[in-house]
């Protein structure tokens, strides 16, 4: 009978920048069970809703995660706007979609670089982050920030982008990003070493993905077409796209989903540039929220749910967030069961974990 041992994975590991801790139960070199342990960076952000005015909680929501900060702000703002019956100007909705898709490009390219580093492709990591810098340059010029943007607000957005800049200079920059990224994408999808390292590793069947509530590229890599943008919130009502789905259900499938979603987001940004209407970018907010609403939006990692409840005062009564990494932890544990110890880093990173999001 094989001897069982328990070894720790994390909270700090050379492959992962996130403080995730797993106790791995091993039989020889095979993982038979993975036990998660989170809570290392809990910050109590949700409690701040009782201490700060509801308008300021947008800034708190954006700091749940730096990489997804724009979409966190949209998710929270959308919830309060529904409670208060605020009509957001169409131009502001399009700008939110533009920055949101730019965030998706940023997040996926950042992840591709980290994933390449995890399997020993340091030069591919550097090239991925070189392309990422081009994305951050657009963010810096349009919002003033490179990680946290603080451009979303209840009732619209704080800044506008001139049509001439959007349709000329930024269109050219997006073309350049796509050109450079295309070279990287070919390596991630066709290189023998990459394909061999991720194929048939971390298998999550379609049935298990559905049963365990996986979201984002994790569920779409298991053959399920689930994307909150299909709910047509904001400007997505006027944008055309189909969720990217792969059916091999392994780490390679989740990688290919992210690779293709970057091209999809670039296409959506071009649609925004061609369709964006003129007009104001914010609506004046009067009164205080009274009521409750569940806001669902699609982050790069998957569906995020915002629950907001107001009691008619300037401070919210409840502010609750369910982030995609939190939803993807049970599927992750399923993937780890039965894998080789050497495959653990590749499987963990394949869900693009954000423990900062998870613990809030």
Secondary structure per residue as TSV (DSSP state, phi and psi in degrees):
chain	resnum	aa	ss	phi	psi
A	1	X	-	360.0	133.7
A	2	X	-	-66.6	140.8
A	3	X	-	-78.4	134.1
A	4	X	E	-94.4	136.0
A	5	X	E	-133.3	156.4
A	6	X	E	-119.4	123.5
A	7	X	E	-124.9	148.7
A	8	X	E	-85.4	142.3
A	9	X	E	-119.3	108.6
A	10	X	-	88.7	-173.2
A	11	X	S	-72.3	-11.7
A	12	X	S	-118.2	129.3
A	13	X	-	-140.3	142.4
A	14	X	S	-56.3	-26.8
A	15	X	S	-84.5	-34.8
A	16	X	-	-109.0	129.9
A	17	X	S	-81.5	-6.8
A	18	X	S	-97.2	139.0
A	19	X	-	-80.3	66.5
A	20	X	-	-94.9	136.1
A	21	X	E	-120.3	128.4
A	22	X	E	-128.9	134.3
A	23	X	E	-92.8	115.9
A	24	X	E	-99.0	120.5
A	25	X	E	-91.3	119.5
A	26	X	E	-114.1	144.9
A	27	X	E	-116.5	107.4
A	28	X	T	58.2	-116.0
A	29	X	T	-105.3	11.2
A	30	X	E	-104.6	131.2
A	31	X	E	-81.1	120.2
A	32	X	E	-99.8	-20.3
A	33	X	E	-159.7	145.3
A	34	X	E	-125.9	127.1
A	35	X	E	-113.7	115.6
A	36	X	E	-80.0	152.6
A	37	X	E	-143.4	103.7
A	38	X	-	-112.7	169.1
A	39	X	-	122.8	7.0
A	40	X	T	-71.8	-27.1
A	41	X	T	-128.4	31.8
A	42	X	-	-62.5	131.2
A	43	X	-	-118.2	-5.5
A	44	X	-	66.7	34.6
A	45	X	G	-64.5	-34.8
A	46	X	G	-65.8	-27.6
A	47	X	G	-70.5	-20.9
A	48	X	G	-65.6	-18.6
A	49	X	G	-62.9	-22.9
A	50	X	G	-86.0	-5.7
A	51	X	T	-117.0	-17.6
A	52	X	S	-122.8	149.2
A	53	X	-	-57.8	150.1
A	54	X	G	-60.6	-29.3
A	55	X	G	-64.4	-32.2
A	56	X	G	-78.8	-17.3
A	57	X	H	-68.4	-19.3
A	58	X	H	-56.9	-42.2
A	59	X	H	-67.5	-34.7
A	60	X	H	-67.6	-44.5
A	61	X	H	-60.5	-40.2
A	62	X	H	-64.7	-23.7
A	63	X	T	-90.8	4.8
A	64	X	T	-62.1	-39.8
A	65	X	-	-150.5	130.0
A	66	X	S	-68.9	-41.0
A	67	X	T	-67.4	-35.1
A	68	X	T	-105.4	21.3
A	69	X	H	-59.1	-39.9
A	70	X	H	-62.5	-45.0
A	71	X	H	-74.4	-29.8
A	72	X	H	-60.8	-43.9
A	73	X	H	-62.8	-40.5
A	74	X	H	-64.5	-43.8
A	75	X	H	-60.6	-45.4
A	76	X	H	-68.1	-47.8
A	77	X	H	-59.0	-41.3
A	78	X	H	-61.8	-38.3
A	79	X	H	-63.9	-47.5
A	80	X	H	-66.3	-37.9
A	81	X	H	-63.4	-36.6
A	82	X	H	-69.2	-39.5
A	83	X	H	-63.1	-41.2
A	84	X	H	-92.4	1.5
A	85	X	T	56.2	49.8
A	86	X	-	-95.3	129.7
A	87	X	-	-90.2	114.4
A	88	X	-	-81.8	132.9
A	89	X	-	-57.1	140.0
A	90	X	H	-54.8	-38.8
A	91	X	H	-62.5	-38.5
A	92	X	H	-64.5	-38.8
A	93	X	H	-62.3	-40.6
A	94	X	H	-67.1	-39.8
A	95	X	H	-66.1	-38.2
A	96	X	H	-59.8	-43.0
A	97	X	H	-65.5	-40.0
A	98	X	H	-61.2	-51.6
A	99	X	H	-67.3	-33.7
A	100	X	H	-63.8	-43.9
A	101	X	H	-71.2	-33.1
A	102	X	H	-64.3	-36.4
A	103	X	H	-63.9	-37.5
A	104	X	H	-65.7	-42.6
A	105	X	H	-60.5	-47.0
A	106	X	H	-57.3	-49.7
A	107	X	H	-64.0	-45.7
A	108	X	H	-67.2	-40.4
A	109	X	H	-67.6	-39.4
A	110	X	H	-59.0	-45.7
A	111	X	H	-63.7	-42.0
A	112	X	H	-59.4	-38.8
A	113	X	H	-64.0	-45.4
A	114	X	H	-64.5	-39.0
A	115	X	H	-65.3	-39.5
A	116	X	H	-63.0	-42.4
A	117	X	H	-63.7	-34.7
A	118	X	H	-64.3	-27.1
A	119	X	T	-107.3	14.7
A	120	X	T	94.6	7.1
A	121	X	-	-93.4	75.9
A	122	X	H	-67.2	-36.6
A	123	X	H	-67.3	-36.6
A	124	X	H	-66.6	-35.8
A	125	X	H	-59.1	-47.2
A	126	X	H	-65.2	-40.8
A	127	X	H	-66.8	-37.0
A	128	X	H	-62.9	-44.7
A	129	X	H	-75.0	-21.2
A	130	X	H	-65.6	-42.9
A	131	X	H	-67.4	-36.4
A	132	X	H	-58.6	-36.3
A	133	X	H	-59.5	-33.8
A	134	X	H	-66.0	-34.9
A	135	X	H	-68.4	-45.1
A	136	X	H	-63.8	-29.8
A	137	X	H	-62.9	-38.8
A	138	X	H	-66.4	-43.2
A	139	X	H	-59.3	-45.1
A	140	X	H	-63.3	-39.5
A	141	X	H	-71.4	-34.4
A	142	X	H	-92.8	-27.9
A	143	X	H	-118.3	-21.5
A	144	X	S	94.2	-8.0
A	145	X	-	-124.1	161.7
A	146	X	S	-112.7	-18.1
A	147	X	S	-127.1	-59.2
A	148	X	-	-99.4	129.0
A	149	X	-	-106.0	-32.1
A	150	X	-	53.0	35.2
A	151	X	-	-102.9	-15.7
A	152	X	E	-91.1	142.3
A	153	X	E	-146.1	162.2
A	154	X	T	-67.5	121.3
A	155	X	T	102.5	-1.3
A	156	X	E	151.2	-139.0
A	157	X	E	-132.8	159.0
A	158	X	S	-83.4	-21.7
A	159	X	-	-132.6	153.8
A	160	X	-	-113.5	163.4
A	161	X	-	-123.1	127.1
A	162	X	-	-61.9	140.8
A	163	X	H	-57.9	-40.0
A	164	X	H	-62.0	-40.5
A	165	X	I	-68.5	-41.8
A	166	X	I	-60.6	-49.4
A	167	X	I	-83.1	-14.8
A	168	X	I	-110.9	-74.8
A	169	X	I	-65.6	-46.8
A	170	X	I	-70.1	-32.1
A	171	X	H	-61.4	-40.7
A	172	X	H	-67.5	-38.9
A	173	X	H	-66.0	-38.5
A	174	X	H	-64.9	-39.7
A	175	X	H	-60.3	-40.6
A	176	X	H	-67.0	-41.6
A	177	X	H	-60.3	-44.9
A	178	X	H	-63.1	-40.7
A	179	X	H	-62.0	-46.7
A	180	X	H	-69.9	-38.8
A	181	X	H	-67.7	-34.4
A	182	X	H	-56.7	-35.3
A	183	X	H	-66.2	-40.2
A	184	X	H	-68.1	-43.3
A	185	X	H	-57.8	-37.4
A	186	X	H	-64.0	-36.1
A	187	X	H	-67.7	-44.7
A	188	X	H	-66.4	-28.9
A	189	X	H	-100.0	-19.3
A	190	X	H	-121.5	-19.5
A	191	X	-	-63.9	133.4
A	192	X	H	-62.2	-44.1
A	193	X	H	-62.8	-44.8
A	194	X	H	-62.1	-49.3
A	195	X	H	-62.1	-42.4
A	196	X	H	-66.6	-37.0
A	197	X	H	-70.3	-30.8
A	198	X	H	-106.2	-15.8
A	199	X	T	-73.5	137.3
A	200	X	T	60.5	23.6
A	201	X	S	-115.9	135.2
A	202	X	S	64.5	48.5
A	203	X	-	-71.4	128.6
A	204	X	-	-126.9	105.2
A	205	X	-	-65.6	160.4
A	206	X	H	-57.8	-41.1
A	207	X	H	-65.2	-44.7
A	208	X	H	-67.4	-38.0
A	209	X	H	-60.7	-41.5
A	210	X	H	-70.8	-44.8
A	211	X	H	-65.7	-37.8
A	212	X	T	-91.9	-0.2
A	213	X	T	75.6	34.3
A	214	X	-	-64.3	153.9
A	215	X	-	-136.8	165.6
A	216	X	T	67.7	-152.3
A	217	X	H	-57.2	-24.8
A	218	X	H	-63.8	-45.0
A	219	X	H	-79.0	-34.8
A	220	X	H	-71.2	-25.5
A	221	X	T	-74.3	-10.3
A	222	X	T	-105.4	19.8
A	223	X	T	86.4	12.8
A	224	X	-	-108.3	124.5
A	225	X	-	-85.2	88.0
A	226	X	-	-131.3	115.2
A	227	X	-	-151.9	121.5
A	228	X	G	-65.4	-18.3
A	229	X	G	-65.8	-20.0
A	230	X	G	-70.9	-10.9
A	231	X	G	-72.2	-10.4
A	232	X	-	64.8	39.7
A	233	X	-	-77.2	153.9
A	234	X	G	56.9	-137.4
A	235	X	G	-75.7	-10.7
A	236	X	G	-65.2	-14.5
A	237	X	G	-60.5	-26.7
A	238	X	G	-110.8	5.8
A	239	X	-	-110.6	143.7
A	240	X	-	-103.3	127.3
A	241	X	-	-168.0	159.7
A	242	X	-	-124.9	138.3
A	243	X	-	-56.4	141.0
A	244	X	-	-81.6	126.1
A	245	X	-	-130.2	136.4
A	246	X	-	-124.4	153.4
A	247	X	S	-116.1	1.2
A	248	X	S	-82.4	-10.7
A	249	X	-	64.9	19.5
A	250	X	S	-121.8	-174.1
A	251	X	H	-59.6	-36.7
A	252	X	H	-63.6	-40.5
A	253	X	H	-62.7	-42.2
A	254	X	H	-66.7	-32.2
A	255	X	H	-67.5	-46.4
A	256	X	H	-63.0	-38.1
A	257	X	H	-57.6	-46.8
A	258	X	H	-67.1	-39.7
A	259	X	H	-58.2	-47.1
A	260	X	H	-71.8	-31.8
A	261	X	H	-67.6	-26.1
A	262	X	H	-63.7	-45.6
A	263	X	H	-62.7	-38.4
A	264	X	H	-64.0	-43.2
A	265	X	H	-65.2	-36.7
A	266	X	H	-62.4	-41.4
A	267	X	H	-63.4	-41.0
A	268	X	H	-65.3	-37.6
A	269	X	H	-64.3	-39.3
A	270	X	H	-64.4	-38.3
A	271	X	H	-63.1	-41.7
A	272	X	H	-60.2	-45.9
A	273	X	H	-61.7	-38.2
A	274	X	H	-79.2	-24.5
A	275	X	H	-108.9	-9.7
A	276	X	-	-59.9	129.0
A	277	X	-	-85.5	164.2
A	278	X	-	-80.4	167.5
A	279	X	S	134.3	-172.7
A	280	X	-	-72.8	162.4
A	281	X	S	-116.3	5.4
A	282	X	B	-155.5	153.2
A	283	X	-	-114.1	136.5
A	284	X	-	-67.3	130.3
A	285	X	-	-96.3	125.1
A	286	X	-	-121.2	142.0
A	287	X	S	89.3	-169.7
A	288	X	-	-131.6	154.9
A	289	X	-	-74.6	135.7
A	290	X	E	-138.7	110.4
A	291	X	E	137.1	-171.9
A	292	X	E	-141.2	156.3
A	293	X	E	-159.2	142.3
A	294	X	E	-100.0	119.9
A	295	X	E	-106.0	128.2
A	296	X	E	-121.5	122.8
A	297	X	E	-134.5	165.2
A	298	X	E	-104.2	110.8
A	299	X	E	-84.3	170.3
A	300	X	T	-57.4	-32.2
A	301	X	T	-87.8	-11.3
A	302	X	E	137.5	-165.8
A	303	X	E	-68.6	132.9
A	304	X	E	-118.1	136.8
A	305	X	E	-113.0	126.9
A	306	X	E	-111.7	124.7
A	307	X	E	-110.8	121.6
A	308	X	E	-123.6	139.9
A	309	X	E	-136.9	123.4
A	310	X	E	-112.9	147.7
A	311	X	E	-113.9	18.2
A	312	X	S	92.1	0.2
A	313	X	S	-104.0	176.7
A	314	X	S	-73.8	-17.6
A	315	X	S	-103.1	136.2
A	316	X	E	-67.4	147.6
A	317	X	E	-79.4	-32.0
A	318	X	E	-152.7	140.7
A	319	X	E	-143.3	109.8
A	320	X	E	-128.8	140.6
A	321	X	E	-129.9	132.9
A	322	X	E	-116.3	112.3
A	323	X	-	-92.7	160.6
A	324	X	H	-65.7	-35.4
A	325	X	H	-64.8	-37.5
A	326	X	H	-58.6	-42.2
A	327	X	H	-69.5	-28.6
A	328	X	H	-90.0	-3.8
A	329	X	H	-66.8	-46.2
A	330	X	H	-58.3	-44.2
A	331	X	H	-59.7	-36.6
A	332	X	H	-61.0	-44.1
A	333	X	H	-63.3	-35.6
A	334	X	H	-64.6	-41.1
A	335	X	H	-65.9	-35.3
A	336	X	H	-73.2	-27.6
A	337	X	T	-63.6	118.9
A	338	X	T	91.5	-1.5
A	339	X	-	-85.5	167.2
A	340	X	B	-78.5	148.7
A	341	X	G	-56.9	-37.2
A	342	X	G	-65.7	-20.2
A	343	X	G	-88.9	-8.4
A	344	X	H	-57.3	-48.9
A	345	X	H	-59.1	-41.0
A	346	X	H	-65.4	-38.7
A	347	X	H	-71.3	-43.8
A	348	X	H	-61.4	-45.3
A	349	X	H	-70.9	-19.0
A	350	X	H	-68.1	-19.4
A	351	X	T	-90.5	0.4
A	352	X	T	55.1	62.3
A	353	X	-	-68.0	140.3
A	354	X	-	-129.7	96.3
A	355	X	H	-73.0	-27.2
A	356	X	H	-58.3	-44.1
A	357	X	H	-62.2	-45.9
A	358	X	H	-63.1	-40.5
A	359	X	H	-94.3	-24.1
A	360	X	-	50.6	360.0
